[in-house]
Amino acid sequence: MIQCCLQYWPRIRFTIFCAAVLPYITPFGFEGEANSGDSVQLTCYVAKGDTPLSILWSFQGKDLSAVDGVATTKMGGHTSLLTIASVVAGHGGEYTCTAQNAGGLANHSAVLLVNGIVHFMLSVCMICSCLSIFKLVFLTHLHLLLALRESGIIPPLPHVPSWHV
């Protein structure tokens, strides 16, 4: 339904101002992180807005049709359901529902985090990077320490007797 206002000026003219009601999407989100093989769904419900109404989904800002294993179902004129029957690592990312009518458009997004090989590999790579940095810093300081000892700037450590039990 389009909301209209009627303004009337006696003996001059009358004007009708009509404005379509902008869509409003009820906020939604995923229920925590998903594991590989889990089933997840999102419901995009457009609570306000004039019809006709278009509801579309996107993944990482691109058309959702290119993503395997993801299905959308329109339910009535104000609801669209996004379903992933079996989550894989590639499903992780941002899903956006966009509702559009004559008044304009609205969108809402939710991020799906997927536990699995990708997160594990990122963790391993981060640990390897940290170890490499530690090794580089340690070796640099060790070479500097040895050079300072050889030049006599730093005296050698006193000998500490070892204790035998």
C-alpha positions as CSV (number, residue, x, y, z in Angstrom):
1,M,0.0,0.0,0.0
2,I,1.3,3.4,-0.9
3,Q,0.9,6.2,1.7
4,C,-0.5,9.4,0.3
5,C,-1.1,12.9,1.6
6,L,-3.6,15.3,0.2
7,Q,-2.9,19.0,0.4
8,Y,-5.7,21.4,-0.5
9,W,-5.5,25.1,-1.0
10,P,-8.9,26.7,-1.5
11,R,-9.5,28.0,-5.0
12,I,-5.9,27.4,-6.1
13,R,-5.1,23.8,-6.6
14,F,-4.7,20.5,-4.7
15,T,-1.6,18.2,-4.8
16,I,-1.3,14.6,-3.9
17,F,2.0,13.5,-2.5
18,C,2.6,9.8,-2.5
19,A,5.6,7.9,-1.1
20,A,6.2,4.2,-1.1
21,V,7.1,2.7,2.3
22,L,10.8,1.6,2.4
23,P,11.4,-2.1,3.1
24,Y,12.6,-3.0,6.6
25,I,14.3,-6.3,7.2
26,T,14.1,-7.9,10.6
27,P,17.7,-8.5,11.8
28,F,18.9,-12.1,11.6
29,G,22.1,-14.1,12.2
30,F,23.7,-17.5,12.3
31,E,23.6,-19.3,15.6
32,G,27.4,-19.5,16.3
33,E,30.0,-21.2,14.3
34,A,29.2,-24.1,12.0
35,N,31.2,-27.3,11.6
36,S,31.7,-29.1,8.3
37,G,28.6,-31.1,7.5
38,D,26.2,-29.0,9.6
39,S,23.0,-27.7,8.3
40,V,22.3,-23.9,8.7
41,Q,19.6,-21.5,7.6
42,L,18.8,-17.8,7.6
43,T,15.3,-16.2,7.4
44,C,15.0,-12.8,5.7
45,Y,11.7,-11.4,6.8
46,V,10.7,-8.0,5.4
47,A,8.5,-6.7,8.2
48,K,7.6,-3.4,6.5
49,G,7.5,-2.1,2.9
50,D,5.1,-1.8,0.0
51,T,4.5,-4.5,-2.5
52,P,5.6,-5.5,-5.1
53,L,8.7,-6.5,-3.2
54,S,11.9,-8.2,-4.5
55,I,14.1,-10.2,-2.1
56,L,17.5,-11.4,-3.2
57,W,20.5,-13.0,-1.5
58,S,24.2,-12.4,-2.1
59,F,27.4,-14.0,-0.9
60,Q,30.5,-11.9,-0.3
61,G,28.8,-9.2,-2.4
62,K,28.3,-11.5,-5.4
63,D,25.3,-13.3,-6.8
64,L,24.4,-16.3,-4.7
65,S,23.7,-18.6,-7.7
66,A,27.4,-19.2,-8.1
67,V,27.7,-20.9,-4.7
68,D,27.2,-24.6,-4.7
69,G,25.1,-26.2,-1.9
70,V,23.2,-23.0,-1.0
71,A,19.4,-22.8,-1.8
72,T,16.9,-20.0,-1.3
73,T,13.2,-20.4,-1.1
74,K,10.7,-17.5,-1.3
75,M,7.9,-18.0,1.3
76,G,5.0,-15.6,0.6
77,G,5.6,-12.0,-0.4
78,H,7.7,-11.0,2.6
79,T,10.0,-13.9,3.5
80,S,13.0,-15.7,1.9
81,L,14.8,-18.6,3.4
82,L,18.5,-19.4,2.8
83,T,19.5,-23.0,3.5
84,I,22.8,-24.8,3.4
85,A,22.2,-28.5,3.8
86,S,25.8,-29.5,4.4
87,V,28.3,-26.8,5.3
88,V,31.8,-26.9,3.8
89,A,34.7,-24.5,4.4
90,G,33.9,-22.6,1.2
91,H,30.5,-21.6,2.6
92,G,32.2,-19.4,5.2
93,G,31.7,-15.6,4.6
94,E,29.1,-12.9,4.5
95,Y,25.5,-13.5,3.4
96,T,23.3,-10.5,2.6
97,C,19.6,-10.3,2.1
98,T,18.4,-7.3,0.0
99,A,14.8,-6.2,-0.2
100,Q,13.7,-3.7,-2.8
101,N,10.5,-1.9,-3.7
102,A,9.4,1.4,-5.3
103,G,10.5,3.2,-2.1
104,G,14.1,2.0,-2.2
105,L,16.1,-0.9,-0.8
106,A,17.3,-2.3,2.5
107,N,19.7,-5.0,3.3
108,H,21.0,-7.0,6.2
109,S,24.0,-9.3,6.5
110,A,25.2,-12.1,8.6
111,V,28.6,-13.8,8.7
112,L,29.0,-17.6,8.7
113,L,32.1,-18.9,10.4
114,V,33.0,-22.5,9.5
115,N,35.3,-24.6,11.7
116,G,37.4,-27.0,9.8
117,I,40.6,-27.3,7.7
118,V,40.7,-23.7,6.6
119,H,40.7,-22.3,10.1
120,F,43.2,-25.0,11.3
121,M,45.5,-24.2,8.4
122,L,45.3,-20.5,9.2
123,S,46.2,-21.2,12.8
124,V,49.1,-23.4,11.8
125,C,50.4,-20.7,9.4
126,M,50.1,-18.1,12.1
127,I,52.1,-20.2,14.5
128,C,54.7,-20.9,11.9
129,S,55.0,-17.2,11.2
130,C,55.4,-16.4,14.9
131,L,58.1,-19.1,15.3
132,S,59.9,-17.8,12.2
133,I,59.9,-14.2,13.6
134,F,61.0,-15.5,17.1
135,K,63.8,-17.5,15.4
136,L,64.9,-14.5,13.4
137,V,64.9,-12.2,16.5
138,F,66.6,-14.8,18.6
139,L,69.4,-15.5,16.1
140,T,69.9,-11.8,15.4
141,H,70.3,-11.1,19.2
142,L,72.5,-14.2,19.6
143,H,74.9,-13.0,16.8
144,L,75.0,-9.6,18.3
145,L,75.6,-10.9,21.8
146,L,78.5,-13.2,20.5
147,A,80.0,-10.3,18.6
148,L,79.9,-8.0,21.7
149,R,81.5,-10.8,23.8
150,E,84.3,-11.4,21.3
151,S,85.0,-7.6,21.2
152,G,85.2,-7.5,25.0
153,I,82.4,-5.1,25.4
154,I,80.4,-7.7,27.3
155,P,82.4,-9.9,29.7
156,P,81.9,-13.6,29.5
157,L,79.4,-15.2,31.9
158,P,81.0,-16.6,35.0
159,H,81.3,-20.4,35.2
160,V,78.5,-21.9,37.3
161,P,79.4,-25.3,38.7
162,S,76.9,-28.0,37.9
163,W,75.3,-29.8,40.7
164,H,75.3,-33.6,40.6
165,V,72.9,-35.6,42.7
